[in-house]
Amino acid sequence: MNSRHQSMGERNSPLLLFQRLLHDRKGSSYFDLMIKTLVVITLMVTVLSFLGIFTTYLNLNHICRRVVRVVELEGQVSDKAYDVFYRLKQQTGLSPEMIIEDVDYHDNQKIQLRDTFTITMTYSHPFTIFTPSFAPPVKIMIPMRVSITGMSEKYWKLSD
């Protein structure tokens, strides 16, 4: 269709204006590059912050597994198990709570051979969303829970 025969409304229609803007893109590649770079950096920072949560969960799992193994070898929840627990808390910087459950104790807090027990550790990890310059950081507490069941490997000769 010839432009001489177009009416006034067709020349300034939004579709034609949009097409003209798409064809006239001088310098817009710089803006595209800046926006894409900003998006990539934001995604990388988000992934790295979630990596911290995953690392904290792995540390909590490691602490629980080590304490369970000590209790399995000792056949009781002894001072050695608590020493390992406190040493690992200090090394990782976490402060979980430890609960020992589902256990049948015999003479003087001993766990007989092949008796099972469960150690549960809970921890709340603070996840910082953002830190404004004029206020305290905005945080979300993420609850974590690890339960590991173990079996005593020590035979106790019990008194009748």
C-alpha positions in Angstrom: 0.0 0.0 0.0 1.4 3.4 -0.9 2.0 5.9 1.9 0.2 8.6 0.0 -3.1 6.7 0.2 -2.8 6.0 4.0 -5.1 7.8 6.3 -3.8 9.9 9.1 -4.6 7.2 11.7 -2.6 4.5 9.9 0.6 6.5 9.7 0.8 7.0 13.5 -0.7 3.7 14.6 1.1 2.0 17.6 2.1 -1.0 15.6 4.0 1.2 13.1 5.6 3.3 15.8 6.8 0.1 17.5 8.2 -1.3 14.3 10.1 2.0 13.7 11.5 1.8 17.2 12.7 -1.7 16.6 14.5 -0.7 13.4 16.1 2.4 15.0 18.3 0.8 17.7 21.3 3.0 17.7 23.3 2.3 21.0 20.7 -0.1 22.4 23.2 -3.0 22.5 25.0 -1.3 25.3 21.8 -1.2 27.4 21.1 -4.8 26.5 24.5 -5.8 27.7 24.2 -3.8 31.0 20.8 -5.4 31.7 22.0 -8.9 30.9 25.1 -8.4 33.1 23.0 -7.2 36.0 20.7 -10.2 35.7 23.6 -12.7 35.6 25.3 -11.0 38.6 22.0 -11.1 40.6 21.6 -14.8 39.8 25.1 -15.6 40.8 24.8 -13.9 44.1 21.5 -15.7 44.8 23.1 -19.1 44.0 26.0 -18.3 46.3 23.8 -17.3 49.1 21.8 -20.6 48.8 25.1 -22.5 48.8 25.7 -21.3 52.3 22.4 -22.9 53.5 23.4 -26.2 51.8 26.8 -26.1 53.5 25.2 -25.5 56.9 23.0 -28.5 56.4 25.9 -30.7 55.4 27.8 -29.6 58.5 24.8 -30.3 60.7 24.6 -33.8 59.1 28.3 -34.4 59.7 28.1 -33.5 63.4 25.1 -35.8 63.9 26.8 -38.7 62.1 30.0 -38.4 64.1 28.2 -38.3 67.4 26.1 -41.3 66.4 29.2 -43.3 65.5 30.8 -42.5 68.9 27.7 -43.7 70.7 27.6 -46.9 68.6 31.2 -47.7 69.5 31.0 -46.7 73.2 27.6 -48.4 73.7 26.5 -45.5 75.8 26.0 -41.7 75.7 29.3 -41.0 77.4 31.4 -37.9 78.0 33.3 -38.9 74.9 30.2 -38.4 72.7 29.6 -35.0 74.3 33.2 -34.0 73.8 33.0 -34.8 70.1 29.7 -32.9 69.9 31.1 -29.8 71.5 34.4 -29.9 69.5 32.5 -30.2 66.2 30.2 -27.3 67.3 33.2 -25.2 67.9 34.9 -26.2 64.6 31.8 -25.5 62.4 30.5 -22.5 64.3 27.0 -24.0 64.6 25.1 -24.3 67.8 22.6 -27.1 67.3 20.5 -28.8 69.9 21.0 -32.5 70.4 18.2 -34.9 71.5 18.7 -38.6 72.1 15.5 -40.6 71.7 14.1 -44.1 71.0 16.6 -45.7 73.2 16.4 -48.6 75.8 18.9 -48.0 78.5 20.1 -50.8 80.7 22.3 -50.7 83.8 23.6 -47.2 84.3 22.7 -45.6 80.9 24.2 -48.4 78.8 22.9 -49.4 75.4 23.1 -53.2 74.8 24.5 -54.8 71.6 22.1 -54.3 68.6 19.8 -52.0 70.5 18.9 -48.9 68.4 18.8 -45.3 69.3 18.1 -42.0 67.4 20.0 -38.8 67.7 18.2 -35.7 66.4 19.9 -32.3 65.9 18.0 -29.1 65.2 19.3 -25.8 64.1 17.9 -22.5 62.8 20.1 -20.9 60.1 19.7 -17.2 59.6 19.4 -16.3 55.9 20.0 -12.7 55.1 17.8 -11.4 52.4 19.4 -8.0 52.1 21.2 -5.4 54.3 20.0 -1.9 54.0 22.4 0.9 55.0 19.9 2.6 57.4 18.5 -0.4 59.2 19.4 -3.9 60.5 19.6 -6.7 58.0 16.4 -8.5 56.9 16.7 -12.2 57.8 14.7 -15.3 57.6 15.3 -18.2 60.0 15.5 -21.5 58.1 14.9 -24.5 60.4 17.0 -27.6 59.9 16.6 -31.0 61.4 18.8 -34.1 61.1 17.8 -37.5 62.6 20.2 -40.5 62.4 19.5 -43.9 63.9 22.4 -45.9 65.1 22.9 -49.4 66.6 25.1 -50.2 69.6 28.1 -52.3 68.8 29.1 -53.0 72.4 28.1 -56.0 74.4 27.5 -55.3 78.1 27.5 -58.1 80.6 24.6 -57.0 82.7 24.0 -57.9 86.3 20.9 -60.1 87.0 
